[in-house]
Structure formats: structure tokens, C-alpha cells
């Protein structure tokens, strides 16, 4: 059974990011709560009281069937954003995560307070946040899926505008919203609007899913 810890500090002046912590054992749960609870931008809530937009932080040794099923339900049914803190992932697990809508992953060995907050913030915004080694593995996996026979032509099944492709290429290279805006000479709001329109139109769950889609369809 997943254990959870409730820590909440009222804040009458500003809306904070709600975070629900899930773990297979109370020690792991307490560790995440210890790192996140002091941050003034966050409010830790009971998972049973989570509402759409809450960020669910899962702590697991690996992506077992129970964790994956819970992640799917939270993202697709409950409307939460998810961060997975995990010890190891098998090759097939990564694509499963992206497909079910998890765009933020933190290795347990790297789970400092600052790293966890960065992942929670990214998840709350619908951004992707993968460790560099996982991003490389994702690109390799999707690249292998999109390979075609010599002389064949990749025909995209759904259209992306040149601007959307430019944005996704920079997302795939690991740039954040501000850096992408600077490189393309757009405002940050424009970049956010491009990503929101793209993910909504193609029913994609987050930036990582959008990059995977663009790679699979041969755009980048």
C-alpha cells in the first residue's frame, strides 16, 4: 500500500503549488516531505484531497505495474501532474512513462531539495524535466521507431507548423522556455502559447510527449 504524509501551511496571500507525495514506505515519503515542505511556493496535501492541477510525487525503486497504473489514473482521470522519483528504469519503461503523461523524472540518487523543486515546478507548468541520460535514451528509442527503409519517405500523419518544429527542436535539445524565446526572438508567452496549442491540438500530455511525437513522425 502506498503511504503518504500530509503537511500543509496556510498562505492567505498567494496560491501555491499543491503537492501530494506517494511512496511504498514511510521513510521515503518522509524524506520527500522533508525536502519539499519548507518551500514557500509549495503546499503539501493529502492525496485523497488532491484536485486537478495537483502535482503527484511518486517515489519508487522501479516502475512496477502498480505504480504505472496509479500514474495513468492520476494523469488521465484525476487531472494531476506527476513526478517520478525512481532508482532505475528499464528501456521499455521510459516510453510507457511518456505515453501515460509523466514528463518529470528524478533519479533517487539526485533527489535533493533543489532538484525535487525544479521537477515539481516543471510538472506544474506542463513542462518536461528528464535527466540528461534519460533524454538521450528517449531520443534513441523514438529514433529507432521512426527509421524507415532506405529510399523511403517519412510522411507525417499530422501537421506541425515550421514554428512548432523550431520550438520542439530546441525543447529536444534541453532548452527552457526563456532560452527558446531568446533563440527564436519570440516572447516567453508566445512560446508557451505555441506549446499549449500544439499539445491540445494533438492530444499530447506534455513537452516530452510532444518531442516524442515529433521524432516519431519525422519532423525532428
Order of alpha helices (4+ residues) and beta strands (2+ residues): beta-alpha-beta-beta-alpha-beta-alpha-beta-alpha-alpha-alpha-alpha-alpha-alpha
